Amino acid sequence: MALAATALTVVGAALPGTASAAHPLHPLHPSTAYTLTVGSMGPNNFASDSPSSPFIDKDGTFYTQQSEANYAPTDPRNWAFDTGTTFDDAQPDAALNAANSDTTARCNNSPTGLEATNEPSRSYYSQRNFCDLIGTWVDPDTGNWTGLVHNEFTPQPFGDGMHYDSIDYATSTDQGHTWTIVGHALTSPYSTTRGDTTAFPNQTYYYGDGDQRLFVDTASGYFYVYYGSSVIDKPGCQGAIQRLEHVARAPISGKMATGTWQKWYRGSWSQAGVGGQESTIVPVDASNKTGYVPAAHEYKPSTPGCVSDQLAAGTMPEQTPLLYMNVAYDAYLGLYIAGPNPLNPNGSAHAEKFFATDSLASNKWHEIADTGSTVYEDYWYHWFVDSGNRTSGTILGKTFRSYCDYGCPSGDAEYRNLTLDSTKPAAPPVDISKTYRISNISSGRTLTQVSGTSQTTSLAAPTRSAQEAWAFVPNGDGSYLITNSGTGQALGVDSTTTSTRAWGTRPTVTTANPVDVGQQWFFLKNTDSSGNPIGSYRLVNRYSGLVLSLSSDTTRLAETTAPRNWSGTNVSSPGGQRTGLEQSLRFTPVGTAPTPPQNVALGKPATAQSTQGTHSASLAVDSIPDNSSYWSADPAPEWWQVDLQADYNLSSIVVTNYVDGTRSYQYNVQASTDGVTWTTIATKGSTSVATSAGDVLSVSTTARYLRVNMTHDSANTGVHIANFAAMGTPAP
């Protein structure tokens, strides 16, 4: 059953140049300015013949997956998997990679492979079909892995150097060791038969649908897939390839099956995924109010002329700036963002542009920012990763990673930390001056902290206890700390183990630490199929990607589990009989929230005794708590200092050091109101190994200046602070 009654209806077509009330045709948030700051960089160890597709399995294990499908007889053709805690330590999974080391037979015996034909000479393309797994999703009902497969088949259909494309879907019931390519998802609107001059009577042909980028939008309950196509010159022309971009969607409850996909065509989701027509998507601007290329300028096989002739005549679309777009939800902006990687026709380097929309259903993308002087060549394969969890690109905070495989600014595979800011970021969905009762919309189950413990549960009806009241504290990056009114402790999961990313993990309430990604939550607004809000939210744990669920089932009264938009039907499956309505929450104000402590060190001026390379003192207060952005200096003793720019009453200090699994540090923290007289307020004398959750040091002092004196580094190669937070409130 769908979450909302309209969840599976088709959006009605809008007349060109007109707007619906829900999606007015003007720039997002008028008078709002957006800025994109390119920060520090790190290595990309996952460069391959496809972009990386990250996901977390039902037991909390992180995977990222790439593919190779090269053409010569002895070239590699594989689906490769890496696994670890995050992108930072993921390594090849030997067993999975051995099971997927040669996909030749899998591709040739797939639905598309069986329809394909070999290139007559077999001189370059050694097979009739080459296929890449790009985009993997874990089914909440079964725990099965399901993904989209890009096919390159029937090579050189007109004696040229290209092939046809289509997109199938595949399923694995044993966590990726064996796969069945089940059926078609998206196929060309035109013939894919070799040498079909009836379908393509003139100088060009259309190669079909491929190079997909999958986005799972649990807010609306749809898969969205952004995919490319090309118009190809037949022999006798210049050999040009004109690349286009399209989008399709399918209800997630359909699990990517054949027949569930609908293509975006002339402003509506009106065409079948298999064989349907498709519009070229373009940004909304002064010259185009619809977001798609008008019919008169779309490609038609009946139009005479080579690619260059049709471009000159305006009977074929220019290359769209949205080519090969990667999509994510930016919780800080409250918008969906896209980072395409269009090819530059003249081969020169160019900035990466960013686009945004308030609704994937409306498909109206506005350009908002670019990377400026950080330029890219014609690059292939990039993807986003949230800097907080370093496992997912579905929901991002204010600062995130943009990975690049080829044509990157440094010349090597890399990622860059990008900060996308706005003069009008998303407003909190709740009044942060109040406390709220958190309940599901299906039965009114209410979240509460169990008295005297760190455990949570849900009650059938509220009792008006303080431990049923919760305050929401913004972290300044789109995430929130959720604190209990009765205890002051924060809702979350343990971020020092991957086991708490497993389905069914029960959230606990422990000492508040806003730097701890396990205590950070994103709001996700539920919408109908047209992108309109339906009055409820999900709370997504940033560490696990799972959502808070409240149930009357005594075995799972309060838990975090995989998001869904339908009711499960298999009692014995990992997802059980969980429902989308159990995860859909409402917030009822019940009181006034105490003034919460904030991270008053964030972005404040920082200095240090010394620095190593480009790892300046300011990188310790930039809110990026990972090993790509940190202050480093010579071996201890060394000091680092921050000016809070006003006096604050401080309750805790959180110090996150460089984490490599072996290194430990010792230090003390000093406070001052004048920068001259210093008092030691906290000491870490143990040699415990540094963790990404950091060291939470309770303090009680008033200060403007804070100094960390590093006294020991177990590696003796230099001292580091990846992130420093000072929790406090303004002093009277």
C-alpha positions as CSV (number, residue, x, y, z in Angstrom):
1,M,0.0,0.0,0.0
2,A,1.4,3.4,-0.9
3,L,2.1,6.0,1.8
4,A,-0.3,8.5,0.2
5,A,-3.3,8.0,-1.9
6,T,-1.7,9.8,-4.8
7,A,1.7,8.0,-4.6
8,L,1.3,6.1,-7.8
9,T,-0.7,8.6,-9.9
10,V,0.9,10.2,-13.0
11,V,1.6,13.9,-12.9
12,G,-0.6,15.7,-15.4
13,A,1.1,17.4,-18.3
14,A,1.6,21.1,-18.1
15,L,1.3,23.4,-21.1
16,P,4.6,24.7,-22.3
17,G,5.5,28.0,-20.7
18,T,2.9,27.6,-17.9
19,A,3.4,26.8,-14.2
20,S,1.5,24.8,-11.6
21,A,0.7,26.4,-8.3
22,A,3.0,24.0,-6.5
23,H,6.0,24.7,-8.8
24,P,6.0,28.4,-9.9
25,L,8.4,29.2,-12.7
26,H,10.8,31.6,-11.0
27,P,14.3,31.1,-9.6
28,L,14.4,29.2,-6.3
29,H,13.9,31.5,-3.4
30,P,14.0,34.9,-5.1
31,S,16.8,37.2,-4.0
32,T,18.6,34.2,-2.5
33,A,22.3,33.9,-3.3
34,Y,24.3,30.7,-3.4
35,T,28.0,30.3,-2.9
36,L,30.2,27.2,-3.6
37,T,33.5,27.0,-1.8
38,V,36.0,24.4,-3.0
39,G,38.0,23.1,0.0
40,S,40.6,20.5,0.7
41,M,41.1,17.4,-1.4
42,G,41.7,13.7,-0.8
43,P,42.4,10.5,-2.7
44,N,39.8,8.6,-4.8
45,N,40.8,4.9,-4.6
46,F,37.7,3.7,-6.5
47,A,38.3,4.9,-10.1
48,S,37.0,2.4,-12.5
49,D,34.9,2.2,-15.7
50,S,31.8,3.4,-13.9
51,P,30.9,5.8,-11.0
52,S,30.9,4.3,-7.5
53,S,27.6,3.2,-6.1
54,P,27.6,3.1,-2.3
55,F,25.1,1.4,-0.1
56,I,24.8,-0.1,3.4
57,D,23.6,-3.7,3.7
58,K,20.9,-5.0,6.2
59,D,23.6,-5.9,8.7
60,G,25.3,-2.5,8.7
61,T,28.1,-3.4,6.3
62,F,29.2,-0.7,3.9
63,Y,29.8,-1.5,0.3
64,T,30.7,0.5,-2.8
65,Q,30.5,-1.0,-6.2
66,Q,32.0,-0.2,-9.6
67,S,32.0,-2.0,-13.0
68,E,34.3,-2.6,-16.0
69,A,33.0,-3.8,-19.3
70,N,35.8,-3.4,-21.8
71,Y,35.6,-4.6,-25.4
72,A,38.7,-6.6,-26.4
73,P,38.7,-10.4,-25.9
74,T,41.2,-10.3,-23.0
75,D,39.9,-7.0,-21.4
76,P,38.4,-7.1,-17.9
77,R,34.7,-7.4,-17.6
78,N,33.6,-7.5,-13.9
79,W,31.4,-6.1,-11.2
80,A,33.8,-5.1,-8.3
81,F,32.9,-4.5,-4.7
82,D,34.8,-2.7,-1.9
83,T,33.8,-2.9,1.7
84,G,34.9,-1.3,5.0
85,T,33.7,1.1,7.6
86,T,33.5,4.1,5.2
87,F,35.0,5.2,1.9
88,D,38.1,6.1,3.9
89,D,39.1,2.5,4.7
90,A,37.1,0.4,2.2
91,Q,39.1,-2.4,0.5
92,P,38.3,-4.9,-2.2
93,D,36.0,-7.7,-1.1
94,A,37.9,-10.8,-2.3
95,A,35.0,-13.3,-2.2
96,L,32.5,-11.0,-3.9
97,N,35.0,-9.9,-6.5
98,A,36.0,-13.5,-7.3
99,A,32.3,-14.4,-7.8
100,N,31.9,-11.4,-10.2
101,S,35.2,-11.4,-11.9
102,D,34.0,-12.3,-15.4
103,T,30.5,-11.1,-16.4
104,T,30.8,-12.1,-20.1
105,A,28.3,-14.9,-19.9
106,R,26.0,-13.0,-17.6
107,C,25.8,-10.1,-20.0
108,N,25.4,-12.3,-23.2
109,N,22.7,-14.4,-21.6
110,S,20.7,-11.5,-20.1
111,P,17.4,-10.4,-21.7
112,T,19.3,-7.7,-23.7
113,G,22.2,-10.0,-24.5
114,L,19.9,-12.6,-26.0
115,E,18.3,-9.9,-28.2
116,A,21.8,-8.6,-29.3
117,T,23.9,-9.6,-32.3
118,N,27.7,-9.8,-32.8
119,E,29.6,-7.2,-34.8
120,P,30.2,-9.0,-38.1
121,S,34.0,-8.7,-38.1
122,R,34.5,-9.2,-34.4
123,S,37.6,-7.1,-34.8
124,Y,37.1,-4.7,-31.9
125,Y,33.9,-5.6,-30.0
126,S,34.6,-9.2,-28.8
127,Q,31.0,-9.8,-27.5
128,R,27.5,-9.0,-28.5
129,N,26.7,-7.4,-25.1
130,F,28.8,-5.7,-22.4
131,C,27.0,-4.8,-19.1
132,D,27.8,-2.6,-16.1
133,L,26.0,-2.7,-12.7
134,I,25.5,1.0,-11.8
135,G,23.2,1.8,-8.9
136,T,22.4,-0.7,-6.1
137,W,19.5,-0.7,-3.6
138,V,18.8,-3.1,-0.7
139,D,15.1,-4.2,-0.6
140,P,13.6,-3.6,2.9
141,D,11.2,-6.5,2.4
142,T,13.8,-9.2,1.7
143,G,17.3,-7.8,2.1
144,N,18.0,-8.7,-1.6
145,W,20.3,-6.5,-3.6
146,T,18.7,-5.0,-6.7
147,G,20.4,-2.8,-9.2
148,L,20.3,-1.2,-12.7
149,V,22.4,-2.7,-15.5
150,H,23.8,-0.6,-18.3
151,N,24.0,-2.6,-21.5
152,E,26.2,-1.8,-24.6
153,F,25.0,-4.2,-27.2
154,T,24.8,-5.0,-31.0
155,P,28.1,-3.2,-31.7
156,Q,28.7,-1.3,-34.9
157,P,25.0,-1.5,-36.1
158,F,25.7,0.5,-39.2
159,G,29.4,-0.3,-39.6
160,D,30.4,2.6,-37.4
161,G,32.3,2.5,-34.2
162,M,29.4,2.6,-31.6
163,H,26.6,0.4,-30.4
164,Y,23.1,0.4,-28.9
165,D,22.3,1.0,-25.2
166,S,19.6,-0.1,-22.8
167,I,19.1,-0.4,-19.0
168,D,18.0,-3.7,-17.4
169,Y,17.6,-4.5,-13.7
170,A,19.2,-7.4,-11.8
171,T,18.7,-9.0,-8.4
172,S,20.9,-11.0,-6.0
173,T,19.5,-13.1,-3.1
174,D,22.9,-13.9,-1.6
175,Q,24.4,-10.5,-1.0
176,G,26.0,-10.0,-4.4
177,H,27.6,-13.4,-5.0
178,T,25.2,-14.4,-7.8
179,W,23.0,-12.2,-9.9
180,T,20.0,-12.7,-12.2
181,I,19.5,-10.0,-14.8
182,V,15.7,-10.2,-14.7
183,G,14.4,-7.9,-17.4
184,H,14.3,-4.5,-19.1
185,A,13.9,-1.2,-17.2
186,L,14.5,1.4,-19.9
187,T,14.9,0.8,-23.6
188,S,15.2,3.0,-26.7
189,P,12.1,4.6,-28.2
190,Y,13.5,3.4,-31.6
191,S,14.7,0.2,-33.1
192,T,17.9,-1.5,-31.8
193,T,18.1,-4.0,-34.7
194,R,21.3,-4.1,-36.6
195,G,21.2,-2.1,-39.9
196,D,17.6,-1.1,-39.6
197,T,17.4,1.5,-42.4
198,T,13.6,1.5,-42.1
199,A,13.8,2.9,-38.6
200,F,16.8,5.1,-39.4
201,P,16.5,6.0,-43.1
202,N,18.9,9.0,-43.1
203,Q,22.4,9.8,-41.9
204,T,22.1,9.2,-38.1
205,Y,20.7,6.7,-35.6
206,Y,19.8,6.8,-31.9
207,Y,21.7,4.5,-29.6
208,G,19.2,4.2,-26.8
209,D,19.4,4.6,-23.0
210,G,22.3,4.1,-20.7
211,D,25.0,5.6,-18.4
212,Q,22.4,5.8,-15.6
213,R,22.7,7.5,-12.2
214,L,20.2,6.2,-9.6
215,F,18.7,8.3,-6.9
216,V,16.3,6.7,-4.3
217,D,13.9,9.3,-3.2
218,T,12.1,7.9,-0.1
219,A,10.5,11.3,0.5
220,S,8.1,10.6,-2.5
221,G,8.5,6.9,-2.8
222,Y,10.1,6.9,-6.2
223,F,13.3,5.7,-7.8
224,Y,14.6,8.4,-10.1
225,V,17.2,7.5,-12.8
226,Y,19.0,10.1,-14.8
227,Y,20.4,8.6,-18.0
228,G,22.1,9.5,-21.2
229,S,21.5,8.8,-24.9
230,S,23.3,9.8,-28.1
231,V,22.7,10.5,-31.7
232,I,25.3,8.8,-33.9
233,D,26.6,9.7,-37.3
234,K,26.5,6.8,-39.8
235,P,29.6,6.3,-42.0
236,G,29.9,9.0,-44.6
237,C,29.4,11.8,-42.0
238,Q,32.0,13.2,-39.6
239,G,31.6,10.5,-37.0
240,A,30.0,12.9,-34.5
241,I,28.2,11.8,-31.3
242,Q,25.7,14.2,-29.8
243,R,24.9,13.3,-26.2
244,L,21.5,13.9,-24.5
245,E,20.1,13.5,-21.0
246,H,16.8,12.1,-19.8
247,V,15.0,11.1,-16.6
248,A,12.6,8.3,-15.7
249,R,11.1,7.2,-12.4
250,A,9.4,4.2,-10.8
251,P,7.6,3.5,-7.5
252,I,10.1,2.0,-5.1
253,S,7.6,-0.6,-4.1
254,G,7.8,-1.9,-7.6
255,K,11.5,-2.8,-6.9
256,M,12.7,-1.7,-10.4
257,A,10.6,-4.3,-12.2
258,T,9.8,-4.1,-15.9
259,G,6.7,-2.1,-16.5
260,T,7.0,0.1,-13.4
261,W,9.2,2.8,-15.0
262,Q,7.8,6.0,-16.6
263,K,9.8,8.4,-18.7
264,W,9.6,12.1,-18.5
265,Y,8.2,13.4,-21.8
266,R,7.0,16.9,-22.6
267,G,6.4,17.8,-19.0
268,S,4.8,14.7,-17.6
269,W,5.7,11.1,-16.6
270,S,3.6,9.8,-19.4
271,Q,5.8,7.3,-21.4
272,A,6.5,3.7,-20.7
273,G,10.1,2.8,-19.6
274,V,10.2,0.1,-22.3
275,G,10.1,1.8,-25.7
276,G,8.6,5.1,-24.6
277,Q,9.5,8.5,-25.9
278,E,11.8,10.7,-23.8
279,S,12.5,14.4,-23.7
280,T,15.9,16.0,-23.4
281,I,16.1,17.7,-20.0
282,V,17.6,21.2,-19.7
283,P,17.8,23.8,-17.0
284,V,15.0,26.3,-16.4
285,D,16.0,29.8,-17.4
286,A,14.8,32.9,-19.2
287,S,14.8,31.1,-22.5
288,N,13.1,27.8,-21.3
289,K,10.4,27.7,-18.7
290,T,9.5,24.0,-19.1
291,G,12.8,22.1,-18.3
292,Y,12.7,20.1,-21.5
293,V,13.6,20.6,-25.2
294,P,10.6,21.6,-27.4
295,A,9.4,18.9,-29.7
296,A,10.4,20.9,-32.8
297,H,14.1,20.7,-31.7
298,E,14.1,17.1,-30.5
299,Y,15.8,14.4,-32.5
300,K,13.8,12.5,-35.1
301,P,15.2,9.6,-37.2
302,S,13.3,10.9,-40.2
303,T,15.2,14.2,-40.1
304,P,17.9,14.3,-42.9
305,G,21.5,15.4,-42.4
306,C,24.5,14.5,-40.3
307,V,24.7,15.5,-36.6
308,S,26.4,18.8,-37.5
309,D,23.8,19.6,-40.1
310,Q,20.9,19.0,-37.7
311,L,22.6,21.1,-35.0
312,A,23.0,23.9,-37.4
313,A,19.4,23.7,-38.5
314,G,18.1,23.5,-34.9
315,T,16.4,20.1,-35.4
316,M,18.6,18.4,-32.8
317,P,19.2,19.5,-29.2
318,E,22.4,21.2,-28.2
319,Q,24.3,19.3,-25.5
320,T,22.4,19.9,-22.2
321,P,24.3,21.3,-19.2
322,L,22.6,18.5,-17.2
323,L,24.5,15.7,-18.9
324,Y,25.4,12.7,-16.7
325,M,23.9,14.4,-13.6
326,N,24.4,13.1,-10.1
327,V,21.6,14.0,-7.7
328,A,21.4,14.3,-3.9
329,Y,19.1,15.9,-1.3
330,D,20.9,18.8,0.4
331,A,19.4,19.0,3.9
332,Y,21.1,22.3,4.6
333,L,19.4,24.0,1.6
334,G,16.3,21.9,1.7
335,L,16.7,21.3,-2.0
336,Y,17.7,18.6,-4.4
337,I,21.0,19.4,-6.0
338,A,22.7,18.1,-9.1
339,G,26.3,18.1,-10.3
340,P,26.4,17.1,-14.0
341,N,29.7,16.5,-15.9
342,P,29.0,17.7,-19.4
343,L,31.7,17.2,-22.1
344,N,33.3,20.3,-23.4
345,P,33.2,20.3,-27.2
346,N,36.5,22.1,-27.6
347,G,38.3,20.0,-25.0
348,S,39.2,22.9,-22.7
349,A,38.9,22.7,-18.9
350,H,35.8,24.1,-17.3
351,A,34.2,24.7,-13.9
352,E,31.6,22.2,-12.6
353,K,28.2,23.7,-12.5
354,F,25.6,23.0,-9.8
355,F,21.8,23.0,-10.2
356,A,18.9,22.8,-7.7
357,T,15.2,22.0,-7.7
358,D,12.6,21.9,-4.9
359,S,10.9,18.8,-6.5
360,L,12.2,16.0,-8.6
361,A,8.6,15.5,-9.8
362,S,8.6,19.0,-11.4
363,N,12.0,18.3,-13.0
364,K,12.8,22.1,-13.1
365,W,16.5,22.6,-12.5
366,H,18.0,26.0,-11.8
367,E,21.7,26.8,-12.0
368,I,22.9,28.1,-8.6
369,A,26.7,27.9,-8.5
370,D,29.9,26.5,-9.9
371,T,33.4,25.6,-8.9
372,G,35.0,28.8,-10.2
373,S,38.7,28.5,-10.8
374,T,38.8,24.8,-9.9
375,V,38.3,23.4,-13.4
376,Y,37.8,19.9,-14.8
377,E,38.7,18.4,-18.2
378,D,36.0,16.4,-20.0
379,Y,35.7,14.0,-17.1
380,W,33.8,10.8,-16.6
381,Y,32.3,9.3,-13.5
382,H,31.8,11.3,-10.3
383,W,29.6,11.1,-7.3
384,F,28.7,12.8,-4.0
385,V,29.4,11.5,-0.5
386,D,28.3,13.2,2.7
387,S,31.3,14.4,4.8
388,G,29.6,13.4,8.0
389,N,29.0,9.7,7.4
390,R,31.4,9.1,4.4
391,T,29.1,6.2,3.3
392,S,26.2,7.8,1.4
393,G,25.4,10.5,-1.1
394,T,21.6,10.3,-0.8
395,I,21.4,13.1,1.8
396,L,24.1,15.7,2.2
397,G,25.0,18.3,4.7
398,K,26.4,21.8,4.0
399,T,29.8,20.4,3.2
400,F,30.2,17.2,1.2
401,R,32.7,15.4,-1.0
402,S,32.5,15.4,-4.8
403,Y,34.5,12.4,-6.1
404,C,36.0,12.4,-9.6
405,D,37.6,9.5,-11.5
406,Y,39.0,11.1,-14.7
407,G,39.8,14.6,-15.9
408,C,40.0,15.9,-12.3
409,P,41.6,19.2,-11.4
410,S,44.7,17.6,-9.9
411,G,45.2,15.2,-12.8
412,D,44.6,12.2,-10.6
413,A,41.5,10.5,-9.2
414,E,40.4,12.6,-6.2
415,Y,37.7,14.1,-4.2
416,R,37.1,17.7,-3.1
417,N,35.3,18.9,-0.1
418,L,32.7,21.3,-1.3
419,T,30.7,23.7,0.8
420,L,27.4,24.9,-0.7
421,D,26.0,27.9,1.2
422,S,23.0,30.1,0.8
423,T,21.7,33.4,2.1
424,K,18.5,31.6,2.8
425,P,19.1,28.0,3.9
426,A,16.2,25.7,4.8
427,A,14.4,26.9,7.9
428,P,14.0,24.3,10.7
429,P,10.8,22.3,10.3
430,V,10.1,22.9,13.9
431,D,10.4,25.8,16.3
432,I,13.7,25.2,18.0
433,S,12.6,27.3,21.0
434,K,10.0,24.6,21.9
435,T,10.0,20.9,22.9
436,Y,7.9,18.4,21.0
437,R,6.2,15.0,21.3
438,I,7.4,12.8,18.4
439,S,4.6,10.4,17.2
440,N,4.0,8.3,14.2
441,I,1.0,9.1,12.0
442,S,-0.4,5.5,11.8
443,S,-1.2,4.9,15.5
444,G,0.1,7.9,17.4
445,R,2.8,5.9,19.1
446,T,5.0,8.4,21.1
447,L,8.8,8.2,21.5
448,T,10.0,8.3,25.1
449,Q,13.2,7.7,27.0
450,V,12.8,4.9,29.5
451,S,13.2,6.3,33.0
452,G,16.6,5.8,34.6
453,T,18.1,4.2,31.5
454,S,19.6,5.1,28.1
455,Q,16.9,3.1,26.3
456,T,14.0,4.4,24.2
457,T,10.5,3.0,23.6
458,S,7.2,4.1,22.3
459,L,3.9,4.5,24.2
460,A,0.4,4.0,22.9
461,A,-0.7,7.3,24.3
462,P,1.3,10.3,25.8
463,T,1.6,10.6,29.6
464,R,2.9,14.2,29.5
465,S,6.2,13.1,31.1
466,A,9.2,15.3,30.5
467,Q,10.9,12.3,29.0
468,E,8.4,12.3,26.1
469,A,9.5,15.9,25.2
470,W,12.3,16.5,22.7
471,A,14.2,19.6,21.7
472,F,15.8,20.1,18.2
473,V,19.2,21.8,18.2
474,P,20.5,22.8,14.7
475,N,24.1,21.8,14.1
476,G,24.5,24.5,11.4
477,D,24.9,22.0,8.5
478,G,21.4,20.7,7.9
479,S,21.5,18.1,10.7
480,Y,20.0,18.3,14.2
481,L,20.8,17.1,17.7
482,I,17.6,15.8,19.3
483,T,17.8,16.1,23.1
484,N,15.5,14.8,25.8
485,S,13.8,17.4,27.9
486,G,13.9,15.2,31.0
487,T,17.6,14.3,31.0
488,G,19.3,16.6,28.5
489,Q,20.7,13.6,26.8
490,A,20.7,13.1,23.0
491,L,19.0,10.6,20.8
492,G,21.2,8.5,18.5
493,V,23.1,5.3,17.8
494,D,26.7,4.3,18.6
495,S,28.9,5.5,15.8
496,T,32.0,3.5,16.9
497,T,30.6,0.2,15.5
498,T,29.0,-0.8,12.2
499,S,26.5,-3.1,14.0
500,T,24.3,-0.1,14.9
501,R,23.8,0.5,11.2
502,A,21.9,-2.8,11.0
503,W,18.1,-2.9,10.4
504,G,16.2,-2.9,13.7
505,T,18.9,-1.0,15.8
506,R,17.2,0.6,18.8
507,P,18.2,4.2,19.3
508,T,19.6,5.2,22.7
509,V,19.8,8.4,24.7
510,T,23.3,9.3,25.9
511,T,25.5,12.3,26.7
512,A,25.0,15.0,24.0
513,N,27.9,15.3,21.5
514,P,26.9,17.3,18.4
515,V,30.1,16.3,16.6
516,D,29.1,12.6,16.9
517,V,27.5,11.6,13.6
518,G,25.5,8.9,15.4
519,Q,23.6,11.7,17.2
520,Q,23.0,13.8,14.1
521,W,19.6,13.5,12.3
522,F,18.2,14.9,9.1
523,F,14.6,15.9,8.5
524,L,13.1,14.4,5.3
525,K,9.8,15.9,4.3
526,N,7.3,13.3,2.9
527,T,5.6,14.3,-0.4
528,D,3.1,13.0,-2.8
529,S,3.9,11.9,-6.4
530,S,3.8,15.6,-7.5
531,G,6.3,16.6,-4.9
532,N,3.8,18.4,-2.7
533,P,4.3,18.0,1.1
534,I,1.8,15.8,2.8
535,G,2.3,17.0,6.4
536,S,4.7,14.4,7.9
537,Y,8.5,13.8,8.1
538,R,11.0,11.1,8.5
539,L,14.0,11.4,10.8
540,V,17.1,9.9,9.1
541,N,20.0,9.0,11.3
542,R,23.1,10.5,9.6
543,Y,25.4,7.6,10.6
544,S,23.3,4.7,9.5
545,G,21.0,6.2,6.9
546,L,18.1,4.4,8.7
547,V,14.9,6.1,9.8
548,L,13.3,6.3,13.2
549,S,10.2,4.0,13.4
550,L,7.6,3.7,16.1
551,S,5.5,0.5,16.3
552,S,3.0,-1.2,18.5
553,D,4.9,-4.5,17.9
554,T,6.5,-5.3,21.3
555,T,9.7,-6.5,19.7
556,R,10.4,-3.2,18.0
557,L,8.6,-0.4,19.8
558,A,11.3,2.2,18.8
559,E,13.9,1.3,16.2
560,T,15.9,2.6,13.2
561,T,15.2,0.7,10.1
562,A,15.3,0.9,6.3
563,P,13.0,3.5,4.8
564,R,10.0,2.3,2.9
565,N,6.8,3.8,1.4
566,W,4.6,0.7,1.6
567,S,3.6,-2.1,4.0
568,G,5.9,-5.2,4.2
569,T,4.2,-8.5,3.8
570,N,6.8,-11.1,4.6
571,V,6.9,-11.8,8.4
572,S,10.1,-13.9,8.2
573,S,12.1,-11.3,6.1
574,P,14.6,-8.9,7.6
575,G,12.2,-6.0,7.0
576,G,9.2,-7.9,8.5
577,Q,5.8,-6.3,8.4
578,R,7.1,-2.7,8.9
579,T,5.1,0.0,7.2
580,G,5.8,3.4,5.8
581,L,3.3,5.0,8.2
582,E,5.3,3.8,11.2
583,Q,8.2,5.8,9.9
584,S,6.2,8.9,9.1
585,L,6.3,11.3,12.1
586,R,4.5,14.3,13.3
587,F,5.7,16.7,16.0
588,T,3.4,18.2,18.6
589,P,4.7,21.2,20.7
590,V,4.5,20.5,24.4
591,G,6.7,23.1,26.1
592,T,9.6,25.6,26.0
593,A,13.0,24.3,25.2
594,P,15.9,25.4,27.4
595,T,18.6,27.5,25.6
596,P,20.7,24.7,24.1
597,P,24.5,24.9,24.0
598,Q,25.8,25.5,20.5
599,N,29.2,24.8,19.0
600,V,30.6,28.3,19.5
601,A,34.0,27.4,18.0
602,L,32.6,26.7,14.5
603,G,34.4,28.8,11.9
604,K,36.0,31.1,14.5
605,P,39.6,32.4,14.0
606,A,42.2,29.8,14.8
607,T,46.0,30.0,15.2
608,A,48.7,27.5,16.0
609,Q,52.4,27.2,17.0
610,S,53.2,25.6,13.7
611,T,51.5,23.9,10.7
612,Q,52.5,21.2,8.3
613,G,51.9,21.9,4.6
614,T,48.4,23.1,3.8
615,H,46.9,21.8,7.0
616,S,46.2,25.2,8.6
617,A,44.8,25.9,12.0
618,S,41.4,26.9,10.6
619,L,40.7,23.4,9.3
620,A,40.1,22.2,12.8
621,V,37.0,24.4,13.1
622,D,35.5,23.9,9.6
623,S,32.9,21.3,10.7
624,I,34.5,18.5,8.6
625,P,35.6,15.9,11.2
626,D,37.5,13.6,8.9
627,N,41.0,13.0,7.7
628,S,40.7,15.1,4.6
629,S,40.5,18.4,6.6
630,Y,42.6,18.8,9.7
631,W,45.3,20.9,11.4
632,S,48.7,19.2,11.6
633,A,51.9,20.4,13.1
634,D,55.3,19.1,14.1
635,P,55.6,16.4,16.8
636,A,54.6,17.3,20.3
637,P,54.7,19.6,22.1
638,E,52.7,21.9,20.0
639,W,49.7,24.2,20.7
640,W,46.5,25.1,18.8
641,Q,44.2,28.0,19.7
642,V,40.8,29.4,18.8
643,D,39.3,32.8,19.5
644,L,35.5,32.5,20.2
645,Q,35.2,36.3,19.7
646,A,33.0,36.7,22.8
647,D,32.7,35.2,26.3
648,Y,30.7,32.0,26.5
649,N,29.7,29.7,29.3
650,L,31.1,26.4,28.2
651,S,29.7,22.9,29.2
652,S,31.8,20.6,27.1
653,I,34.7,20.4,24.7
654,V,34.9,17.8,21.9
655,V,38.3,17.1,20.3
656,T,38.5,14.8,17.3
657,N,42.0,13.8,16.3
658,Y,43.3,12.2,13.1
659,V,41.9,8.7,12.9
660,D,43.9,5.8,11.4
661,G,43.0,2.9,13.7
662,T,46.3,3.0,15.6
663,R,47.3,6.5,16.6
664,S,46.6,7.9,20.0
665,Y,47.2,11.4,21.5
666,Q,47.5,13.1,24.8
667,Y,46.7,16.8,25.4
668,N,45.3,19.4,27.8
669,V,42.8,22.2,27.1
670,Q,43.2,25.6,28.6
671,A,40.8,28.5,28.8
672,S,41.2,32.3,29.0
673,T,39.1,35.4,28.9
674,D,41.9,37.8,27.9
675,G,44.3,35.6,25.9
676,V,47.0,36.2,28.6
677,T,46.1,34.2,31.7
678,W,45.3,30.5,31.1
679,T,43.6,27.9,33.2
680,T,43.7,24.2,32.5
681,I,40.1,23.0,32.3
682,A,40.4,19.4,30.8
683,T,43.1,16.8,30.3
684,K,43.4,13.7,28.2
685,G,46.2,11.6,29.6
686,S,45.2,8.2,28.4
687,T,46.6,6.7,25.2
688,S,43.3,5.3,23.8
689,V,43.2,5.1,20.0
690,A,41.5,8.2,18.4
691,T,37.9,7.6,17.1
692,S,35.7,9.6,14.7
693,A,33.3,10.3,17.6
694,G,36.1,12.3,19.3
695,D,36.8,12.9,23.0
696,V,33.9,14.5,24.9
697,L,35.4,16.5,27.8
698,S,33.0,17.9,30.4
699,V,33.9,21.4,31.6
700,S,32.3,24.3,33.5
701,T,33.9,27.6,32.7
702,T,33.6,31.0,31.0
703,A,36.1,31.8,28.3
704,R,36.7,33.6,25.1
705,Y,39.9,31.8,24.1
706,L,40.6,28.1,24.1
707,R,44.0,26.4,23.6
708,V,44.8,22.7,23.1
709,N,48.3,21.8,24.2
710,M,49.3,18.6,22.4
711,T,51.7,16.7,24.6
712,H,52.0,13.2,22.9
713,D,51.4,11.6,19.6
714,S,52.0,7.8,19.5
715,A,53.4,7.9,16.0
716,N,55.8,10.8,16.8
717,T,55.4,12.2,13.3
718,G,53.2,15.2,14.1
719,V,50.1,16.2,16.0
720,H,46.7,16.6,14.5
721,I,43.2,18.0,15.2
722,A,40.5,17.0,12.7
723,N,37.7,18.9,14.5
724,F,37.3,21.0,17.6
725,A,33.9,21.9,19.1
726,A,33.2,24.0,22.2
727,M,29.6,23.7,23.4
728,G,28.3,26.8,25.2
729,T,25.9,29.6,25.5
730,P,26.6,33.4,25.5
731,A,27.8,34.7,28.9
732,P,25.7,37.3,30.5
